[in-house]
Structure formats: C-alpha cells, structure tokens
C-alpha cells in the first residue's frame, strides 16, 4: 500500500508540474520547488482541484436529490402500472411486425427489452420503498452486500456520499445485477422475508439466461450454438416474465399492506 500511495503522489505531482508549464508557459527547467513562485502556483493548482471537487460533490448531491424525488413521486404500484403499459406496447410492436422482413430482429429486440424492463421494475420498486420507509432501508442495508461490494467506508466517505449511508446502500443496489437471480432472491427475501418465501424462480431463470445469450453473445449460447427465437417462444417467455413480475409486485403489496391485526412496524 505504501508503494502504491507513493506512486499516486508522484503521478499527481507530475500532473501539477504539467499544469504549471501549460498555465504559465514555462519550461520544465524553470520550475523551482524552493521558490516563492512555485508555492503560489502550487496553491493555485490546489485551489483548482478543490473547486473541481466541490463542483463534483454539488453535482452528485443534486443528482441524488433528483433521484430521490423521482422515486418519491413514483410509488411502487405506479411503477408496476407503467411497466404493464410498456409491456403491452412491446406486444403490439411484435404483432405489427410479425410477418414483416424485420420480424425476427424485432422479436429478439423485444425479448431482450421485455426481460430488461422486468429486472428494472424489481430494482426500482425496492429503491422507491427504501427511500420512503426507514425499516425497508434498514433491511436493504443488511442484504445488498455481495463478494464484490464488501467495502469498508470511512466516516469521511460516508459524510461525503450524497444521502450518507442510505446513498451508499442505494448505490450498491444500483450496481447489483438484477438478472442475477441469486442476488434478486437474496434481496427480496432479506427485505420481505414473510411474503417472498416460496417464490418460484425456476421458469424465469432460463429466460434470463437466454437474454444474456442475446445481449452478450449475439444470440449464441456458451457452446456457440444459435439460440432459437420464434414468435411462439417469445410469447411464452413474455408470459413467464410478466408472471414473475406480477408475483414480485403482488408479494411486495402484501408485505406493505398486511392484515389489520398484523399491521405493526415490529413485523419488519
């Protein structure tokens, strides 16, 4: 770690020297670290860095505020309604182009988009609920970590992060792959332990794997074989995707609207 830190400091010093030469039109030989001029230029360079950092932090804070407002203005049930509308539009496009020259390409694009919409819906519904409900955020903070996100944050990093701890949790959640069903299952069962038990992932798993084939291998599986896509396969896969999305939404709805005799914060 010491060598790496020394190397980073050397790189930063080199960048500062280059900035001095560019900003003041001087040669390398004219740079004297013991001179008063050097100290003034070094301070100016540091002020420039501080200003850029302040601008970045302000932009990040504004982006986080806008993100929060979007989630607050789009409840999870509204997100599901919008998802339904988007999926109906995909079905219409598929039907309109089914017998056209572009039909097969449209089918593949529609398949990928349909699965992506489902994955985005699940993530966005959880984020929207976490923003509004502190007990959801607490649950989420305990289950978002995986092997790639177990990072220790200093107090300074937490304070500088827009949203503090909540912002860090949402950032980690945003980086998680929602086409990784193991991650999805861990989060859903961690945040909604009572209602997500028994959710069936078996049908949607191969559909998500096929999406991966189209997105990352141009329609070929790991053996290099072409993945078949027809209108019949597409409609079946879309029914599976819709069914899984509804199951997740319905179970979230049950968790957020328990029977009156069970409705208390302790259940979370």
N, C-alpha and C positions, 0 to 999 in steps of 0.2 A: 504493500500500500504506500510505503514511503517513496519508493522509486516512481510509482505512478503519479503521486502528488507532485513530486519534483518535476516530472516530465510535463505535467499540465501547467505548472508555473512557468516553465521555460517557454512553452508554446504561447502562453498569454503574454509573456514579456516580449517575445518576438512579434506578436501582433501589435503590441503597444509601440514598439520601435518602428514598425512599418507604418502605423498611423501617423506617428510624428514626422516621418520623412514625407509622407504624402500630404499631410495637412500644412506643413511649414516649408515644403520644398527644399529640404536639406539632405545632404548625403549622409551615409552611414558613419563616415569618419568624423562628422561634425557632432555626433551625439556624445555628450559627456555626462555620465551619470552623477558626477560630483558637482555639476554646475547648477546655478540658480535657475537657468533656463530649462534644464531637464526637470527639475522639481515642478515648475509651473506647467510644463507640458504634461507631465505625469498626472498632475492634479486635474487638468482639463480632460485628459483621457478617462480618468476615473469618474469624473462628473458625467461624461458622456455615457459611460456604462451604467451608472446609477440611474440616469434619465431613461435609458432604454429599458432597464429592468422595471422601473416604475411604470412605464407605458405598457409593458407586457403584463404586469400584475393588474393594472387597471383594466386592460382588455379582457384578461381572464376572469376578473370579477364581474365585468359586465356580461360576458358570455354565460357565466354561471347563473347570474340573476335572470337573464332571458330564458335560460333553460328551465329554471325553477318556475318562472311564470307560465311557460308553455305547459309544463306538467300540471301546475295548479289549475289551469284553465281547461285541461283535457282529462277529466276523470276516466278511470279505467273502463267504465261501462261505455262512455262515449268513444273511447279508443276502439273498443270491440265493434261498435256500430260502424265506425269509419272503416275498420278492417273488412267487415262484411260487404260494404259498398265497393271497396276496391276489388275484392274477390269476384263480385258479380260482374264488374267491368271486365276483368280478365276473362271470365267465361264468355261474355258477349264477344270480345275480340277473337277468341278461339273459334267460336261458332261462325263469325263473319268470314274468317279466313280459312275455314276447314278445307274447302275444296279448291283453294287457290294455289298458285305456284309457290307462294311463300308459306303455305300452311304448315309444313313440317318445321320450318325455322321458327314460326310463331309459336308452335306447340312447345318447343324446347325453351324459348324465352319465357313463355307463360308459366311453365313448370318451375323454372328457377325463381321467377318473381313471386309466385304463389307461396313457395316454401319460405322465401326470404321475408315476406310480409308476416307470416305466422311467427317466425323467430323474433322479428322486431316487435310484434304485438306483445309477446310474453315479457320481453325485457322492458318495454315501455310501461306496461301495466304495473310491474313491480316498482319501477322508479317512481311513477306517479303516486303510488300508495306510500312509498317510503318518504317522499317529500312531505306528504300531508300528515302522516301518523308516526309519532316518535317510536312507538312499540314495534312497528314494522321495520323502521330504520335500525333499531337495536338488533332485531332478529337477523336482518340482512347483513349487518356488520360482522356477525359471527359465522356466516356461511359463504361469503364471497371469496375467501382466500382459497387459492389452489397452489400447486407446486411452483407456478410462475409468478405469484403475487405476494408471497410471504416476505414482504419487505418491512424493515423497521423504519418508522418515521420519527425524526427528531421533533421536539416541541416547536422549533423554528419552522420546520417544513409543514407541520400541522397548522400553525398560525398563518403561514403564507399561502396555504391552499385555500382557494375560494370555497367557502362553505365549511372550512375546518374538517373535522372528522367525517361529517356527512358527505362533504365534497370528495374526500378520498374514497369513501365507500362507493359512491356513485361512479367515480372514475374507474375503479377496479371492475365494477359491474359492467360498465360500458366496454371494457376491454375483453370481457369474457366472451367466448364463442357460444352463441345460443344455438348453433347447430351441433354442439357437443351435448348430447342428451344426458351424459353423466353430470355435466355442470348444471344443466337445467333441472335435473332431478334433485341434486343436492340443494339448490337454491329454493325450489318450490317446496320441498319437504322441510327445509330448515325454517322458512318463513311461515308456511301454513301447514304445520305438522298434522293437524287433525283432519283437514279436508283433502290433502294431497296423497295420503296413504292409499295405495291400491290403484293409482293412476296407471293406465296401460300404455306403455311406450313401444310395445312390440311391433305394431303396424306402422307407426310413423318413423321408426328407426331406419328401415331400408329406403324409405322415401328421401330422408335427409341424406343418406349415403349417396343416392343417385344424384341429388342436387350437387354434391361435392364432385361427382364424376363430370358433370356438365360444366361446372364453374372452373375447375382446376385442371381437368384433363381433356377438355374439348369433347366431352361425350364418350370417353373411354374409361373402362374400369381399370383396376390395378393390374389386370392381366393384359391390358392393351386391347381388349375387345370392345367393339362398339356397343353402347348402351341403347337398347331399343326404346323409342318413344313413338307411340301412336295416340290417336285421339281417345281410344278406349283406355289405354294405360294412363293418359293424362287425366281423364275424368275420374278414374278410380283413385289416383294419387291425390287429386284435389279434394275428393270426398274425405279421404283419410286426414289430410291436412286440416280441413275445415272441422272435422270431428274432433281432432286433438285440440285445436284452438278453442272450440266450444267447451270441451271438458275442463281445460285450464281456467277459462273465464268463469264457468259455472261454479267451479270449486273455490275460486277466489271470491266470487259473490257470496257463496255460503259462509266462507270464513269471515267476511266483512259484515254479514247480516245474520248472525246467529239467532236461534230462537230466544224469545224474551227471557226465559228462565236461565239461559246460559250467558246472556249478554253482560259481560264484565271484562275489564282490562286484564284481570288475572289469567284468563284463559290463554293469553298470548305470552 
